[in-house]
Amino acid sequence: MITEQNVLPLFSVPLCRVNLGAPSPELREQILNQSWVLTRPQTLNSQNLHVLDSLPTLKQQIQDTLHQYVRVLGFDPEQNPFRITTSWVNRADPQAQAHPHHHSNSMISGVYYPDDCEGTAPIQFHRAEHHHNLWSDMINLPQHSHTLYNTRQVVVSPSAGDVILWPSHLNHSVTPNQSTEPRYSVAFNSFVTGVLDQGGGSELQL
């Protein structure tokens, strides 16, 4: 009899979720106290695109988490550290949402949550259109259950203090905020530094 223990999920996309502990009232106030600009329909972003630079303790916690993630993926953050390049606060007012998108000029992206999102809106991650973990989308086979192998999206409802990390090419979105209060998150991008393929024909200094 075949069970889940007999099936190996090949070529999966590694999503990481870690809780740093709920923020102090002072940290939460610093996160929320921003000047806002409308950069996408319905979503406000902080004008400051390096907001973590003004939150050094949180930035170090996120940086440490990022390097732990890189290490679990099989790479050496001592040899090639990842640098947080940009960071900003998202504000989604009631019924506001974020449509599917990815982050350019970044290798690993992430979001930190100062509040629980159970009553507001989860974040959704979408399978790439041409990523055939089973078969082509031209085959529309009825499903009796949703599994890691047949799902087209994964929904995560973050808790206060959560950091979520993923490869930046992964499309993600946020459903409409169902509460009467704004939903806040701190998003960031990162890129590798150091020398790649040292001594080789494709050597690159970053």
N, C-alpha and C positions, 0 to 999 in steps of 0.2 A: 504493500500500500504506500502510495506517495503522499508525503506530508510536506509542510513548509521547510522542514529540516533537510529535505532532499533537493531543494531549489536554491541556487546561488544567484543573487541579484548582480549580474555583470554590468560594468560600465555605469554605475550609478552616479548621480550628482550629489556631492557631499554638502548637506546643510547642517549647520552647527547651531545649537541653542544652549546658552549658559546663563545662569542667574547670578548677578553680582550683588544681590540684596537690594531691597527697596531704597530709593534715594532719601537722603535727609530732606526735611522741609526747605533748608537753605539751598541745597543743590537743585531741587525741583524748581524753586523760585528763579534761580539763575537760568535754568533751561527755558522756562516759560517767558522770561523777561527779555523779549527780542523786539527788534523793529522788523515788520513784516512786509513782504512783497508778493504779489500774485504772479507766480512763474508758470503755473499750469492751470487750466480751468478747474476751479473749485478748491484748489490747494494753495495754501499760503506757506512760503518758506522764509526763513530768517534772511535778512540782508547779509549777515555775516556768514561767509562760506568757510570759515575756519573756527567755528564756535568751540570746538574742543580745546583749542589753544588757550581759551579763557577758563577752562575747567580741567586743570592739569592732573588732578587726582583721578578723575573719571577717564581722562585720556590715557593715563598710564595703565589703568585697569583694562581698558579696551585693547590697548597695544599688547599687553601680556596675554590676553585671551586670543588675540589674532595670531600671535606667535605659537601658542599652544595648538591652535587649529592647524597652522602650517606644519607643525611637527607631526601631528597625527596623520596628516596627508602624505607624509613621507619625505618632507623637505627639511632643510637645515636653516632655521632662521638666524643662527649665529653667522653662518657664511653669507647668507643672502637675506638680510632683514627686510621686512615689509614696512613701508612708511605710510602713515595716514596722510593722504594728499588734500582732501577736502572734507568738511563736515558742516552740517547745517541742521536746523530744527524744522520739522514739518508740523504744520497745524491744519487739522481737518475739522472745520466747523460742522455742526449737525447737517447730515445728508451729503456732506462732501465726500469725494472718493478719489482714488488715484487709478487711472487706467493702466493696463499692462505696459510695462516699459523695462528696459535694462539700463545699466550704467556704463557709459563709454569711458575710455581712457582710464580704466581701472581693472585690476585683476581679482581682488576680493572686496566685496561691498558688505555693508552691515547696517543694522539699526539697533539703537538702544532705546528702551521704553521706560519712561519715568512713572507710568501708571499702568494698571491692569487694563487690558483691552476687551475683556469679556463682555462688557456692556456697550462698547463702542463699535469696533470693527476689527476683524482679523486681517492678517496679511496672507495673500495667496501666492503660491509659486506655480508657474505654468510649464508644462513639458514643452520643449522646443518642437516646432512644427515638423521638422524632419528627423527628430530623434525617435527611431523606431525600436522601442524596447521590446515590443512583441512583433507587430507587423504594420504595414502601411495603413494610414487612416482611410484608405480606399476600401478597407475591409471593416464593415460596421457590424460586428458580431455582438448580439445581446449579452449583457453581463448580468450574472446572478448576484455578484457582489463586487465592491470596489477594493482593489488590492494595490500594493506597491507596483505591481507589474502591469496593471491595465489603467491606472488612473491618469488623467490628463492634468490634474492640478492637486496640490497639497495645501491644506488650509492650516495655519498656525495662529492660535489666539495667545498673544504674548501676555506675560505677567509683569508687574512692576519690577524693574531691575534686570529684565531679560536683555541679553545681547544675542542677536541672530546674525550669523555670517554665511555667505554663499559666494560661489564664483560669479563675477559681475555680469557675465553674459546671460544669466538666468532671468527670464522675464518674471515679473512679480507685479501685483496690484493690491489695492486696498478697497474693500467693499464700502458702500455708503455708511457713514457714521450714524448709528441708530440711536444715539443718546442725545440729550439736550445740552451736553457740554463738549467743548473742543477736545479732540484727540491729538496728543503730542507724541513726537518721536524724534530722535536724533539720528540722522543718517550720515554715513561716511563711506568714503572710498579709500583704497590703498593700492600701492604698487611696489613691486620688488625693487631692491637696491643692490649695489655690489656689481660683481663681474659675472656674466653668464658665459658658459663655454670657454673658460679661460684657457688660452693657448691654442684654441681651435680656430678654424676658418670663419666661424660665425661669432667670434668673441664680441661681447657687447658690454660696455661700462655704463652703469646706471647710477 
